[in-house]
Amino acid sequence: MRILQTASALAGLTVVLLSSCSSTGVAQKEAKAPASSAWTQTVGNNLPAEANVALLNEVAHLPKDKHGFPSYTDDQTHRVVRATAYSHMQNEPGAPGRMNAAGGILKYGQVRSAAADWSKYPVGTKFRIKGLPYLYVVDDYGSALTGTNTIDIFHPTLGGIKKWGLRTIEIDIVQWGSWERTLALLKGRQGYWHTRDMYFAAKKKIDNGQAVAGYSTPGRNTQG
C-alpha cells in the first residue's frame, strides 16, 4: 500500500468486446486478444515496448484525467496509459513494507504487482504490457493514483524504478478483478481521503451498472 508516488510512466491499449448482462446487473464483457503472441515478447532491458500512441487518436473523444490520458470505459481493454514505478524501498511514511493493500506480499516474479485507482481497476485485475512477458495484477493503490488512469508498476529496488522512469505503455486487460472485494476492502478504510474517494467512485459505478464482472480473454494465459 502506498501513500505517495514518486516515479511515473505512461501506458495504453484498445480492444473489441462482446457484452451481455448478468443476473446481478453487472455487465459481462469478453475481449478479443491482440492478434500476435509476439505482443508480449521481451524487447530487452526488462522494459516495455514503445507504445503506439496513435491509438490515443481513436479515443480522443473520451474524458481526460489530470495528466491528459483518456478515461476508458470498462469495455475498452486494449489501452494506452500513463505508467509509473514504485518500490517498498522508498520507505514512504505509513507504507507497510512489502505488504500490498490487498493484504498480501508485493510480487515480482512471472506475476508482478501493480498499483492503480481501484475504482478504475478493481483489485485482482490482471493485465499484460506490450513487450514484456509478465502477468501483472492490481493488488495495491496509492493516493497519487486516485482519480487518475495511471498504473504504477512495483519494483523491488530503487534502481528499478529509476530505470523505468515515466513511460507511455500499451496494456491488455486479460481479466477484470472483483468489484465486491474492492468494496469490502475499501469500506473500512474511509478515514483516508483517497480510499474514501475510491470506495464511493467504485460503488457509484456498480450502482449505475457501469462495472464489468470479471472475465478471462479467450486463449490468453491469466496465470503468469
C-alpha positions in Angstrom: 0.0 0.0 0.0 1.4 3.4 -0.9 0.7 6.8 0.5 2.8 8.8 -2.0 4.1 8.1 -5.5 7.5 9.3 -6.9 8.3 7.8 -10.3 5.9 7.9 -13.2 5.1 6.4 -16.7 2.5 6.1 -19.4 0.5 3.2 -20.9 -2.4 2.0 -23.1 -4.5 -0.3 -25.4 -7.8 -0.7 -27.4 -9.9 -3.9 -27.7 -13.1 -5.2 -29.2 -15.6 -6.7 -26.8 -18.7 -8.8 -26.7 -21.2 -8.0 -24.0 -24.1 -9.4 -22.0 -25.6 -8.8 -18.6 -25.5 -10.9 -15.5 -28.4 -11.5 -13.1 -26.6 -9.2 -10.7 -26.8 -6.3 -13.0 -23.1 -6.1 -13.5 -22.2 -6.2 -17.2 -20.3 -9.2 -18.5 -17.6 -8.4 -21.1 -15.4 -10.7 -23.3 -12.4 -9.2 -25.0 -10.5 -10.2 -28.1 -6.8 -10.6 -27.6 -4.1 -8.9 -29.8 -3.6 -10.9 -33.0 0.1 -11.9 -32.4 1.6 -13.7 -29.4 4.7 -11.7 -30.1 2.9 -8.7 -28.5 4.2 -9.8 -25.1 7.7 -10.9 -26.1 10.5 -9.2 -24.3 12.2 -6.5 -26.3 15.3 -6.3 -24.0 16.4 -4.5 -20.8 13.3 -5.7 -19.0 11.5 -2.6 -20.3 8.2 -2.4 -22.2 7.9 -1.9 -26.0 7.2 1.5 -27.4 3.5 2.3 -27.3 1.5 3.0 -30.4 0.5 6.5 -29.3 -1.6 6.9 -32.4 -4.2 4.7 -30.6 -4.9 7.7 -28.5 -6.4 9.5 -31.5 -9.1 6.8 -31.6 -10.2 7.7 -28.1 -9.7 11.5 -28.3 -13.4 12.0 -27.6 -13.1 10.4 -24.1 -12.8 12.5 -20.9 -9.2 13.0 -19.8 -7.6 12.8 -16.3 -5.3 15.5 -14.9 -2.4 14.0 -16.8 -4.2 14.2 -20.2 -4.8 10.5 -20.5 -8.2 9.1 -21.5 -10.7 7.7 -19.0 -11.6 4.4 -20.9 -14.9 2.7 -20.5 -14.6 -0.8 -19.0 -15.3 -2.5 -22.3 -12.1 -0.9 -23.8 -9.5 -3.3 -22.5 -6.7 -2.5 -25.0 -5.3 0.8 -23.7 -2.5 3.3 -23.9 -1.9 4.5 -20.4 0.5 6.5 -18.2 2.7 4.1 -16.2 4.8 5.0 -13.2 7.0 2.8 -10.9 7.4 2.4 -7.2 9.2 0.3 -4.6 8.8 -0.6 -0.9 12.4 0.5 -0.6 11.3 4.2 -0.8 10.2 3.7 2.8 7.3 6.2 2.5 5.6 7.3 5.7 2.7 4.9 6.6 3.7 2.3 4.0 3.7 -1.2 5.4 7.0 -2.6 3.9 6.4 -5.1 1.2 2.8 -5.7 2.0 0.2 -4.7 -0.6 -3.2 -3.0 0.0 -4.9 -6.3 -0.6 -3.2 -7.9 2.4 -0.5 -10.0 0.6 3.1 -9.6 -0.4 4.1 -7.4 -3.4 5.0 -9.7 -6.2 8.0 -9.5 -8.6 8.2 -12.8 -10.5 6.4 -14.1 -13.5 3.4 -12.5 -11.9 4.1 -8.9 -10.7 2.2 -6.4 -8.6 0.8 -3.1 -9.8 -1.0 -0.2 -8.1 -3.9 1.8 -9.5 -7.1 3.5 -8.6 -9.4 0.6 -7.6 -12.5 2.4 -8.9 -10.9 2.1 -12.4 -9.0 -1.2 -12.0 -10.7 -3.3 -9.3 -8.5 -5.4 -7.0 -7.3 -8.5 -8.8 -7.4 -7.1 -12.3 -4.9 -8.8 -14.5 -3.1 -7.3 -17.5 -0.1 -7.6 -19.8 2.2 -5.0 -21.0 3.4 -4.8 -24.6 6.9 -6.0 -24.9 7.1 -7.8 -21.5 6.4 -11.5 -20.8 4.9 -11.0 -17.3 1.4 -11.0 -16.0 0.5 -8.0 -13.8 -2.1 -8.0 -11.1 -3.6 -4.9 -9.4 -3.2 -5.5 -5.7 -2.1 -2.1 -4.5 -3.1 1.5 -4.6 -1.6 5.0 -3.8 -3.0 8.4 -3.0 -1.3 10.0 -6.0 -3.1 7.5 -8.3 -6.6 8.3 -7.1 -8.7 10.0 -9.7 -6.2 9.2 -12.4 -5.8 6.4 -15.1 -2.2 5.9 -14.2 -0.9 2.4 -13.4 2.1 2.1 -11.0 4.4 -0.9 -11.5 6.1 -2.4 -8.5 9.9 -2.9 -8.5 11.9 -4.3 -5.6 14.8 -1.9 -5.9 15.2 1.9 -6.2 17.4 1.3 -9.3 14.4 -0.5 -10.9 12.1 2.5 -10.6 14.8 4.9 -11.8 15.3 2.7 -14.9 11.6 2.5 -15.6 11.1 6.3 -15.2 7.9 7.9 -16.7 6.5 5.9 -19.6 3.6 5.6 -22.0 2.8 1.9 -22.4 0.2 -0.3 -24.1 -1.7 -2.7 -21.8 -4.1 -5.5 -22.5 -6.5 -6.3 -19.7 -7.0 -10.0 -19.7 -9.2 -10.4 -16.6 -11.1 -7.9 -14.5 -10.8 -8.1 -10.8 -13.6 -8.3 -8.2 -15.8 -5.2 -7.5 -17.2 -7.0 -4.5 -13.8 -7.5 -2.9 -12.8 -3.9 -3.8 -15.8 -2.5 -1.9 -15.3 -4.9 1.0 -11.6 -3.8 1.4 -12.2 -0.1 0.9 -15.4 0.1 3.1 -13.4 0.0 6.3 -10.7 2.4 5.1 -12.7 5.6 4.7 -10.6 7.5 7.2 -8.3 8.5 4.3 -9.5 10.7 1.5 -8.1 8.6 -1.3 -9.6 5.3 -0.1 -12.9 7.1 0.6 -12.9 8.6 -2.9 -12.2 5.2 -4.5 -14.9 3.5 -2.4 -17.6 5.9 -3.5 -16.5 6.0 -7.1 -16.5 2.2 -7.3 -19.9 2.0 -5.6 -21.4 4.6 -8.0 -20.0 2.6 -10.9 -21.7 -0.6 -9.7 -25.0 1.1 -8.8 -25.1 2.7 -12.3 -24.4 -0.7 -14.0 -21.1 0.6 -15.4 -18.9 -2.0 -13.8 -18.0 -5.2 -15.7 -17.8 -8.5 -14.0 -14.5 -10.5 -14.2 -13.8 -12.3 -17.4 -10.8 -14.0 -19.0 -9.8 -13.3 -22.5 -10.2 -16.5 -24.6 -6.9 -18.1 -25.4 -4.9 -15.9 -23.0 -2.9 -17.2 -20.0 -4.1 -15.4 -16.9 -1.8 -17.5 -14.6 1.5 -15.9 -15.4 
